[in-house]
Amino acid sequence: MALKGINAYKKGNLKEDIAQADPHKLTLMLMQGSLDRMAYAKGCMERKDYAGKAEHVSRATAIVMNLRDTLDMQSGSDVSEKLYSLYDYMIQRLIDANVQNNLKIMDEVINLLLPIKTAWSQIPESAKQEAYELQRQKRQAAV
């Protein structure tokens, strides 16, 4: 019963965090959410909880798909193209980990996503503001 209250509290805080987050913070939250789901999936694999594993791998995969699909491919940036390919690879490896029930593959994907998340979290505030302003200008020019 107490656990239900704690989970409801966490969900309420998450909704509030999302409502107040800028695009940079949302991306960071997605990356962390995917890493969390992968860690949960690993625990389920170790306990032979196959239903739980499938659920967490599915959620991690959906988050990585979202990260991939929200890349700005119109910018012509080499970084976007490489990240798209890397996210695609991660998605395939998550599927492999699920099918093969393989902890090493899960670790591989975690070790691919973690440096991206770390680098993303270290982007200076000035660079974020510059990017937001550039996006705003692009939207205004399109109107």
C-alpha positions in Angstrom: 0.0 0.0 0.0 2.8 2.5 0.9 4.6 1.6 -2.3 1.6 2.7 -4.3 1.7 6.1 -2.7 5.4 6.4 -3.4 5.0 5.5 -7.0 2.1 8.0 -7.4 4.4 10.7 -5.8 7.2 9.8 -8.3 4.8 9.9 -11.2 3.5 13.3 -10.1 7.1 14.7 -9.8 8.0 13.3 -13.2 5.0 15.0 -14.8 6.0 18.2 -13.2 9.6 17.9 -14.2 8.6 17.2 -17.8 6.2 20.2 -17.9 9.0 22.5 -16.7 11.9 21.0 -18.8 13.5 22.6 -21.8 14.3 20.4 -24.8 17.9 19.7 -23.6 16.6 18.5 -20.2 13.9 16.4 -21.8 16.5 14.6 -23.9 18.7 14.1 -20.8 15.6 12.6 -19.0 14.9 10.3 -22.0 18.5 9.1 -22.0 18.4 8.4 -18.2 15.1 6.7 -18.5 16.4 4.4 -21.2 19.5 3.6 -19.0 17.2 2.9 -16.1 15.0 0.6 -18.1 18.1 -1.3 -19.3 19.3 -1.7 -15.7 15.9 -3.0 -14.7 15.9 -5.4 -17.7 19.3 -6.7 -16.6 17.9 -7.4 -13.1 14.9 -9.2 -14.6 17.3 -11.3 -16.8 19.3 -12.3 -13.7 16.0 -13.3 -11.8 14.7 -15.1 -14.9 11.7 -12.7 -14.9 11.1 -12.9 -18.6 7.9 -10.8 -18.6 9.6 -8.0 -16.7 12.7 -8.2 -18.9 10.5 -7.9 -22.1 8.6 -4.9 -20.7 11.8 -3.0 -19.7 13.7 -3.8 -22.9 10.6 -2.7 -24.9 10.5 0.6 -23.0 14.2 1.2 -23.4 13.9 0.4 -27.1 11.0 2.8 -27.5 13.0 5.6 -25.8 16.0 5.0 -28.0 13.7 5.1 -31.0 12.3 8.4 -29.8 15.9 9.8 -29.4 16.7 8.6 -32.9 13.5 9.9 -34.5 13.8 13.4 -33.0 17.3 14.1 -34.4 17.5 17.1 -36.7 18.3 15.4 -39.9 17.6 18.5 -41.9 20.6 20.3 -40.6 22.9 18.2 -42.8 25.1 17.6 -39.7 27.4 14.6 -39.8 26.8 14.3 -36.1 23.1 13.7 -36.6 23.7 11.1 -39.2 26.2 9.2 -37.0 23.9 9.4 -34.0 21.0 8.1 -36.1 23.1 5.1 -37.1 24.3 4.5 -33.6 20.8 4.7 -32.2 19.7 2.3 -34.9 22.5 -0.1 -33.9 21.4 0.2 -30.2 17.9 -0.6 -31.1 19.0 -3.8 -32.9 21.2 -4.8 -30.0 18.4 -4.3 -27.5 16.3 -6.6 -29.6 19.2 -9.1 -29.7 19.6 -8.9 -25.9 15.9 -9.5 -25.4 15.8 -12.5 -27.7 19.1 -14.0 -26.5 18.5 -13.1 -22.9 22.1 -11.7 -23.0 23.5 -9.5 -20.2 26.7 -8.7 -22.2 24.6 -7.2 -25.0 22.7 -5.1 -22.5 26.0 -3.9 -21.1 27.2 -3.1 -24.6 24.2 -0.8 -25.2 24.5 0.8 -21.8 28.2 1.5 -22.6 27.2 3.1 -25.9 24.5 5.3 -24.5 26.2 6.4 -21.3 29.0 8.5 -22.9 26.4 10.3 -25.1 24.3 11.1 -22.0 27.4 12.3 -20.1 28.5 14.5 -23.0 24.9 15.8 -23.4 24.8 16.8 -19.7 28.1 18.8 -20.1 26.8 21.1 -22.8 27.4 24.6 -21.6 24.4 26.8 -20.9 25.6 29.4 -23.5 25.6 26.7 -26.3 22.1 25.6 -25.3 20.8 29.1 -25.5 22.5 29.6 -28.9 20.8 26.5 -30.2 17.4 27.5 -28.9 17.7 30.9 -30.5 18.7 29.3 -33.8 15.7 27.0 -33.7 13.4 30.0 -32.9 14.8 31.9 -35.9 14.3 28.9 -38.2 10.6 28.6 -37.0 10.0 32.3 -37.6 11.5 32.1 -41.1 9.3 29.1 -41.9 6.1 31.1 -41.0 
